[in-house]
Amino acid sequence: MIALTAAPVAQAQDAGIDKRVERLEKEMRAVQRSVFPGGSPAFFEGEIAPDNTPGERAKGNAPVIDLTARVDALEAQLQTLTGQTEQNSYQLRELEKQFTAYKAEMEKRLAAPAIGGETPASLPLSSTSGATKPATVTQASTTTTTKKPSTTTPAASKPDANRLALVKKVEIPATGNEAEDAYTYGFRLWDAKLYPEAQAQLKQVVAKWPKSNQASYAQNLLGRAYLDEGKPSLAAVAFYNNYKDRPSGPRAPHSLMYMGVALDKLGRKADACKAFRELDEVYGDKAPKDVRDDAAAAKAKAGC
């Protein structure tokens, strides 16, 4: 009689364990779908609501009790893993939102001065440039109002001829590597302080080979040509585009550092400090030593 009575009890207990194991497997599939998003619905079922009704616990069969305890432990671990996964997903979404907002704000701020920054008079130049540029504009305006073509024509043609002679003095390289030769020629024009000609040449390099390392070098040097010419607004845009379009390029850390310098020249110290902080966060010790040294000096000057 004892044996006949124990048999149905054991069967009921086994059926209860099988149910719990089956539910546990379904929950594990749901966790897998959360950890590996985009999985096929044929393999991952929908979310399984946790069963809050405790099952029957066998008290007379030691192996069944042990198995039940192990299933309980697995359920607890599964709940912990599910909670951690949801928390990590939430934090990742928040970080993505913050980065997207910061990126949009930087693009908006950098694009604004570029629209009206074409004329030298509207640019917040350095002390030396600011003293000379307005004087040039004033002279140009007086020449226009007085309308003296006989005196202005020789004066205008003379500098052009002299500048053309200076450009002709710059040697055009011919090593057979077209992209490298084009960049080297732009570098030589910049080194000769022929900034407008260098800018035109460097823009061609970026347009023809946008995915090459030479494009990273050329876009960075384009920003420096603007900066040396006294146009920090255009320089900041050029540096930012190089960092945004080629974050892994050989001159991306340089552009991020020089972007901070250009923003500081524009009087936007808070944005300059953001650029220097991003340089530390994104590149850190991976940035070249000269870039880190220049950034440290620029940060001190900007009061970051």
C-alpha positions as CSV (number, residue, x, y, z in Angstrom):
1,M,0.0,0.0,0.0
2,I,2.9,2.4,0.8
3,A,4.4,1.7,-2.6
4,L,1.1,2.2,-4.4
5,T,0.5,5.5,-2.6
6,A,4.1,6.9,-3.3
7,A,4.0,6.2,-7.0
8,P,1.3,8.7,-8.0
9,V,3.0,11.3,-5.7
10,A,6.4,10.8,-7.4
11,Q,4.7,11.1,-10.8
12,A,3.0,14.4,-9.8
13,Q,6.3,15.7,-8.5
14,D,8.1,14.8,-11.7
15,A,5.4,16.5,-13.8
16,G,5.8,19.6,-11.7
17,I,9.6,19.7,-12.2
18,D,9.2,19.1,-16.0
19,K,6.8,22.1,-16.1
20,R,9.2,24.4,-14.3
21,V,12.2,23.3,-16.4
22,E,10.2,23.9,-19.6
23,R,9.2,27.4,-18.4
24,L,12.8,28.1,-17.4
25,E,14.0,27.2,-20.9
26,K,11.4,29.6,-22.4
27,E,12.6,32.4,-20.1
28,M,16.2,31.7,-21.1
29,R,15.2,32.0,-24.8
30,A,13.7,35.4,-24.0
31,V,16.9,36.5,-22.3
32,Q,18.9,35.3,-25.3
33,R,16.7,37.4,-27.5
34,S,17.4,40.4,-25.3
35,V,21.2,39.8,-25.3
36,F,21.3,39.0,-29.0
37,P,18.8,41.4,-30.6
38,G,17.6,40.8,-34.1
39,G,17.3,37.0,-33.6
40,S,14.8,35.1,-35.7
41,P,11.3,34.8,-34.0
42,A,11.3,31.2,-35.1
43,F,13.9,30.4,-32.5
44,F,13.1,33.0,-29.8
45,E,9.6,33.1,-28.3
46,G,8.0,36.1,-26.7
47,E,8.5,37.4,-23.2
48,I,7.4,34.9,-20.5
49,A,5.7,36.3,-17.5
50,P,7.2,35.1,-14.3
51,D,5.2,32.5,-12.5
52,N,4.6,33.8,-9.0
53,T,2.7,30.7,-7.8
54,P,5.1,28.3,-6.1
55,G,4.9,24.7,-7.1
56,E,4.5,21.7,-4.9
57,R,7.7,20.7,-3.1
58,A,8.4,17.1,-2.5
59,K,9.2,16.4,1.0
60,G,9.7,12.7,1.0
61,N,12.1,12.2,-1.9
62,A,15.6,13.5,-1.4
63,P,16.7,13.5,-5.1
64,V,13.6,15.4,-6.1
65,I,14.2,17.9,-3.3
66,D,17.8,18.4,-4.5
67,L,16.7,18.9,-8.1
68,T,14.0,21.4,-7.0
69,A,16.6,23.4,-5.1
70,R,18.9,23.5,-8.1
71,V,16.0,24.7,-10.3
72,D,15.2,27.4,-7.8
73,A,18.8,28.5,-7.9
74,L,18.7,28.6,-11.7
75,E,15.6,30.7,-11.6
76,A,17.1,33.2,-9.3
77,Q,20.2,33.5,-11.4
78,L,18.1,33.9,-14.5
79,Q,16.1,36.8,-12.9
80,T,19.4,38.5,-11.9
81,L,20.8,38.2,-15.4
82,T,17.6,39.5,-16.9
83,G,17.6,42.6,-14.6
84,Q,21.3,43.3,-15.4
85,T,20.6,43.0,-19.1
86,E,17.7,45.5,-19.0
87,Q,19.7,47.9,-16.9
88,N,22.7,47.8,-19.3
89,S,20.4,48.3,-22.3
90,Y,18.8,51.3,-20.6
91,Q,22.2,52.9,-19.8
92,L,23.4,52.3,-23.3
93,R,20.3,54.0,-24.8
94,E,20.9,57.0,-22.4
95,L,24.5,57.3,-23.5
96,E,23.5,57.2,-27.2
97,K,20.9,60.0,-26.6
98,Q,23.5,62.2,-24.8
99,F,26.1,61.7,-27.5
100,T,23.6,62.5,-30.3
101,A,22.5,65.6,-28.5
102,Y,26.1,66.8,-28.0
103,K,27.0,66.1,-31.6
104,A,23.9,68.0,-32.9
105,E,24.8,70.9,-30.7
106,M,28.4,71.1,-31.9
107,E,27.3,70.9,-35.6
108,K,24.8,73.7,-35.0
109,R,27.3,75.9,-33.3
110,L,30.0,75.3,-35.8
111,A,27.8,75.7,-38.8
112,A,26.4,79.1,-37.7
113,P,29.6,81.2,-38.0
114,A,30.5,79.4,-41.3
115,I,27.5,81.0,-43.0
116,G,28.5,84.6,-42.3
117,G,32.2,84.0,-41.9
118,E,33.2,84.5,-45.5
119,T,34.2,88.2,-45.2
120,P,37.3,89.1,-43.2
121,A,35.5,92.0,-41.5
122,S,33.0,89.8,-39.8
123,L,35.5,87.5,-38.3
124,P,36.7,87.9,-34.7
125,L,40.4,87.9,-35.6
126,S,43.4,88.0,-33.4
127,S,44.9,91.4,-32.2
128,T,47.3,91.7,-35.1
129,S,44.9,90.6,-37.8
130,G,42.1,92.7,-36.4
131,A,44.3,95.8,-36.8
132,T,45.1,95.2,-40.4
133,K,42.0,93.7,-42.0
134,P,39.5,96.5,-41.3
135,A,42.0,99.0,-42.7
136,T,42.1,96.9,-45.9
137,V,38.3,96.9,-46.2
138,T,38.2,100.6,-45.6
139,Q,40.6,101.3,-48.4
140,A,38.7,99.1,-50.7
141,S,35.4,100.9,-50.0
142,T,37.0,104.3,-50.5
143,T,38.4,103.2,-53.8
144,T,35.0,102.0,-54.9
145,T,33.3,105.3,-54.0
146,T,35.9,107.5,-55.6
147,K,35.9,105.4,-58.8
148,K,39.4,105.8,-60.0
149,P,39.9,102.9,-62.5
150,S,43.1,104.4,-63.9
151,T,44.9,104.2,-60.5
152,T,43.4,100.9,-59.2
153,T,44.0,98.8,-62.3
154,P,47.8,98.8,-62.3
155,A,47.8,98.4,-58.5
156,A,45.5,95.4,-58.8
157,S,47.4,93.7,-61.6
158,K,50.8,94.2,-60.0
159,P,50.1,92.0,-56.9
160,D,48.5,89.4,-59.1
161,A,51.7,89.2,-61.2
162,N,53.9,89.0,-58.2
163,R,51.7,86.3,-56.6
164,L,51.7,84.3,-59.8
165,A,55.5,84.5,-59.7
166,L,55.5,83.2,-56.1
167,V,53.3,80.3,-57.0
168,K,55.5,79.4,-59.9
169,K,58.4,79.2,-57.6
170,V,56.7,76.3,-55.7
171,E,57.9,73.0,-57.1
172,I,55.2,70.5,-58.2
173,P,56.2,67.0,-57.1
174,A,56.1,64.1,-59.5
175,T,56.8,60.9,-57.7
176,G,54.1,58.9,-59.5
177,N,51.8,58.7,-56.5
178,E,49.1,61.1,-57.6
179,A,47.3,61.5,-54.2
180,E,50.6,62.0,-52.3
181,D,51.9,64.4,-54.9
182,A,48.8,66.5,-54.8
183,Y,48.9,66.7,-51.0
184,T,52.7,67.5,-51.0
185,Y,52.1,70.4,-53.5
186,G,49.3,71.8,-51.2
187,F,51.7,71.5,-48.2
188,R,54.4,73.4,-50.1
189,L,52.0,76.2,-51.0
190,W,51.0,76.4,-47.4
191,D,54.6,76.4,-46.3
192,A,55.2,79.3,-48.7
193,K,52.3,81.2,-47.0
194,L,50.3,81.1,-50.2
195,Y,47.2,80.3,-48.2
196,P,44.4,80.8,-50.8
197,E,46.2,78.7,-53.3
198,A,47.0,76.0,-50.7
199,Q,43.3,75.9,-49.7
200,A,42.2,75.3,-53.3
201,Q,44.8,72.6,-53.8
202,L,44.0,70.8,-50.4
203,K,40.2,70.9,-51.2
204,Q,40.9,69.0,-54.4
205,V,42.8,66.3,-52.5
206,V,39.9,65.8,-50.2
207,A,37.3,65.7,-53.0
208,K,39.3,63.3,-55.2
209,W,40.5,60.9,-52.4
210,P,38.0,61.3,-49.5
211,K,38.7,57.8,-48.0
212,S,42.5,58.0,-48.1
213,N,44.9,58.9,-45.4
214,Q,45.9,61.9,-47.6
215,A,42.4,63.3,-47.2
216,S,42.9,63.3,-43.4
217,Y,46.2,65.1,-43.8
218,A,44.8,67.5,-46.4
219,Q,41.6,68.5,-44.5
220,N,43.6,69.1,-41.3
221,L,46.1,71.3,-43.2
222,L,43.2,73.1,-44.8
223,G,42.0,74.1,-41.4
224,R,45.5,75.3,-40.5
225,A,45.7,77.3,-43.7
226,Y,42.4,79.1,-42.6
227,L,43.8,79.5,-39.1
228,D,47.1,81.0,-40.3
229,E,45.2,83.3,-42.7
230,G,43.2,84.7,-39.8
231,K,39.9,82.9,-40.4
232,P,39.3,80.9,-37.2
233,S,35.6,80.4,-38.0
234,L,36.3,78.5,-41.3
235,A,39.2,76.8,-39.6
236,A,36.9,75.4,-36.8
237,V,34.5,74.0,-39.4
238,A,37.3,72.4,-41.4
239,F,38.8,70.8,-38.3
240,Y,35.4,69.5,-37.1
241,N,34.6,68.0,-40.5
242,N,37.9,66.1,-40.5
243,Y,37.3,64.7,-37.0
244,K,33.7,63.9,-37.8
245,D,34.2,62.3,-41.2
246,R,37.5,60.5,-40.4
247,P,37.7,59.8,-36.7
248,S,40.3,57.1,-37.3
249,G,42.4,59.1,-39.7
250,P,46.0,59.9,-38.9
251,R,45.2,63.6,-38.4
252,A,41.9,63.3,-36.5
253,P,43.5,64.0,-33.1
254,H,45.3,67.0,-34.5
255,S,42.1,68.4,-36.0
256,L,40.3,68.0,-32.7
257,M,43.0,69.8,-30.8
258,Y,43.2,72.6,-33.4
259,M,39.4,72.9,-33.4
260,G,39.7,73.8,-29.7
261,V,42.4,76.4,-30.6
262,A,40.2,77.9,-33.3
263,L,37.2,78.1,-30.9
264,D,39.3,79.8,-28.3
265,K,40.3,82.4,-30.9
266,L,36.6,83.0,-31.6
267,G,36.1,83.7,-27.9
268,R,34.1,80.5,-27.3
269,K,36.1,79.1,-24.5
270,A,33.5,76.8,-23.2
271,D,33.3,75.0,-26.6
272,A,37.1,75.0,-26.8
273,C,37.3,73.2,-23.4
274,K,34.7,70.7,-24.6
275,A,36.9,69.9,-27.6
276,F,40.0,69.4,-25.4
277,R,38.0,67.2,-23.1
278,E,36.8,65.1,-26.0
279,L,40.4,64.8,-27.2
280,D,41.3,63.2,-23.8
281,E,38.3,61.0,-23.7
282,V,38.4,59.7,-27.3
283,Y,42.1,59.4,-27.9
284,G,43.9,59.7,-24.5
285,D,47.4,58.3,-24.6
286,K,46.8,57.1,-28.2
287,A,47.1,60.7,-29.4
288,P,50.7,61.6,-30.6
289,K,52.8,63.3,-27.9
290,D,53.1,66.6,-29.8
291,V,49.3,66.8,-30.0
292,R,49.0,66.1,-26.2
293,D,51.7,68.7,-25.4
294,D,50.1,71.3,-27.7
295,A,46.7,70.5,-26.2
296,A,48.0,71.0,-22.7
297,A,49.4,74.4,-23.6
298,A,46.2,75.4,-25.4
299,K,44.0,74.3,-22.4
300,A,46.1,76.4,-20.1
301,K,45.8,79.4,-22.4
302,A,42.0,79.0,-22.7
303,G,41.7,78.5,-18.9
304,C,40.1,75.1,-19.1
